[in-house]
Amino acid sequence: MKALLVVDIQNDFLPGGSLAVPESDRIIPVLNRLMERFPLAVATTDWHPKNHASFASNHPGHEIFDEIDLDGVTQKLWPDHCVQGTPGAEFPKELNANPFAAIFRKGSDPKVDSYSGFFDNRRAHQTGLTGYLKGLGVKQLYIAGLAAEICVSFSAADGIEQGFETAIIEDACEALDPESYARKKEELQKEGVRFVQSTELIEELKR
């Protein structure tokens, strides 16, 4: 069984948001087309409390994008984003969220960030995504969303590690830092992650 994992399509990551990924709104029509074709679509969302340790605002003397040691894990400090219950944490109205069979919240522990849709950054706790997908017999996982070099890439690496045949749909992702994404892509290809385009995938799903 094939599943589509849509990562963090939330207002704060879109143009005008507090942590906007450039041109990220262009992928929404692509995602809407893809979701019509997959037998299963699920989503992740950042779901941060206001006192989250990844927010620069909670570290006096530090600036946005500084890196700190957070209990042994390197943490980049971000602007406040996707705070629980705020408009920035919601799906954009342009995204057809109706096909999502489940939504997995991540980053809700104030003491640790969670880039991957599977684990927090210390790998101390799972989101439940692995068990959910395996329980439904999913073998092939296709990942799209934001940002390509961060939450999408971390999710893809864990998808492989958790035993799924994993692919990133490149034209259904957008990067915050394209150079960092290019480096991540090389690493992920070595780990076994495939990179595909939505047009070829839609044709494959028709068959």
C-alpha positions in Angstrom: 0.0 0.0 0.0 1.2 3.5 -0.8 0.7 6.5 1.5 1.2 10.2 1.1 2.7 12.1 4.1 2.1 15.9 3.9 4.5 17.7 6.2 3.7 21.0 7.9 1.6 22.9 5.4 0.7 25.6 7.9 0.1 29.3 7.6 3.3 30.3 9.5 5.5 28.5 6.9 3.7 30.1 3.9 4.3 33.6 2.5 3.3 36.2 5.1 3.9 33.7 8.0 6.4 34.2 10.8 8.8 31.5 9.4 7.8 31.7 5.7 9.5 29.4 3.2 9.9 31.4 -0.1 7.3 30.5 -2.8 5.9 27.7 -0.6 2.3 28.5 -1.6 3.1 27.2 -5.1 3.1 23.6 -3.9 -0.5 23.6 -2.6 -2.2 22.9 -5.9 0.3 20.1 -6.5 -0.6 18.6 -3.1 -4.3 18.9 -3.8 -3.9 16.9 -7.0 -1.7 14.3 -5.3 -4.2 13.7 -2.5 -6.9 12.8 -5.0 -4.8 9.9 -6.2 -3.4 8.3 -3.1 -5.3 5.6 -1.2 -4.1 7.1 2.1 -3.0 10.6 3.0 -1.8 11.7 6.4 -0.3 15.0 7.7 2.0 16.3 10.3 1.9 19.7 11.9 4.1 21.6 14.2 2.1 22.2 17.4 4.2 24.3 19.7 3.4 25.7 23.1 4.3 29.4 23.5 7.2 28.6 25.8 8.9 26.2 23.3 12.6 25.9 23.7 13.2 26.3 19.9 11.9 29.9 20.0 14.6 32.6 20.1 12.1 34.7 22.1 12.5 32.3 25.0 16.4 32.7 25.1 17.3 36.3 26.1 20.6 37.4 24.6 20.1 35.1 21.5 18.9 36.0 18.0 16.8 34.1 15.5 18.8 31.4 13.7 21.5 31.3 16.5 22.4 27.7 17.4 22.5 26.6 21.0 23.1 23.3 22.9 19.7 22.1 24.2 20.3 19.2 26.5 23.0 17.7 24.3 21.2 18.4 21.0 22.1 21.2 18.6 19.1 23.5 18.3 18.6 26.3 15.8 16.5 29.1 17.3 13.5 30.0 15.3 10.9 32.8 15.3 7.8 31.9 17.2 5.7 29.8 14.9 2.8 27.3 14.8 1.8 28.1 18.3 -1.0 25.9 19.5 -4.4 27.3 18.8 -3.2 30.3 16.7 -4.0 31.0 13.0 -0.4 30.4 12.1 -0.7 26.8 13.2 -3.7 26.1 10.9 -3.8 24.7 7.4 -4.2 27.3 4.7 -7.7 27.6 3.3 -6.3 26.7 -0.2 -5.2 23.3 1.0 -7.9 20.6 0.7 -7.4 18.9 4.1 -10.4 16.7 3.8 -8.5 13.6 2.5 -6.3 13.5 5.6 -7.1 10.2 7.4 -5.0 11.3 10.4 -3.0 14.3 11.6 0.1 13.8 13.7 1.1 16.7 16.0 4.8 17.3 16.7 6.9 19.7 18.8 4.3 19.9 21.6 6.9 19.1 24.3 8.3 22.6 25.3 11.7 21.1 26.0 12.5 19.5 22.7 11.9 20.2 19.0 10.6 17.6 16.6 11.6 17.9 12.9 10.7 14.4 11.9 7.1 13.2 11.6 8.2 10.0 13.5 10.3 11.1 16.5 11.3 14.1 18.5 14.9 15.4 18.0 16.2 13.4 20.9 14.5 10.3 19.6 13.0 9.8 23.0 9.3 9.7 22.0 7.5 8.6 18.9 4.5 10.4 17.3 2.7 7.2 16.6 3.1 7.5 12.8 5.1 4.3 12.4 2.5 2.2 14.1 -0.4 3.8 12.3 1.1 3.3 8.9 2.3 -0.3 9.5 -1.1 -1.1 11.0 -2.7 -0.2 7.7 -0.2 -2.2 5.7 1.7 0.7 4.2 5.0 -0.3 2.5 5.7 2.7 0.3 5.8 6.2 1.7 5.8 9.4 -0.4 6.7 12.6 1.4 5.9 16.2 0.5 5.7 19.5 2.3 7.8 22.0 4.2 10.6 22.7 4.6 12.4 20.4 2.3 15.8 20.3 4.0 14.4 20.2 7.6 11.1 18.4 8.5 10.7 16.7 5.1 14.3 15.4 5.0 14.2 14.3 8.7 10.9 12.5 8.1 12.4 10.8 5.0 15.5 9.6 6.8 13.3 8.1 9.6 10.9 6.6 7.0 13.8 4.5 5.7 15.0 3.7 9.2 11.5 2.5 10.1 11.4 0.1 7.1 9.3 2.0 4.5 10.3 2.4 0.9 10.5 6.2 1.0 10.4 8.8 -1.7 10.4 12.6 -1.6 8.1 14.3 -4.2 10.4 17.1 -5.2 8.0 19.5 -6.9 5.7 19.2 -3.9 8.3 20.5 -1.5 10.0 23.8 -1.0 13.2 24.6 0.9 14.0 27.4 3.3 17.7 27.1 2.3 18.2 25.5 -1.2 21.9 24.9 -0.6 21.3 23.0 2.6 18.6 21.0 0.8 21.1 20.1 -2.0 23.4 18.7 0.6 20.6 16.8 2.4 19.5 15.3 -0.9 22.9 13.7 -1.5 22.8 12.3 2.1 19.3 10.9 1.7 20.0 9.3 -1.7 22.9 7.4 -0.1 20.4 6.2 2.6 18.0 4.9 0.0 15.5 7.7 -0.4 14.2 8.2 -3.9 13.3 11.5 -5.5 10.3 11.7 -7.8 8.2 14.3 -9.6 4.4 14.6 -9.1 3.6 14.2 -12.8 5.3 10.8 -13.1 3.9 9.7 -9.8 0.3 10.6 -10.7 0.7 8.6 -13.9 2.1 5.7 -11.9 -0.9 5.9 -9.5 -3.3 5.8 -12.4 -2.1 2.3 -13.3 
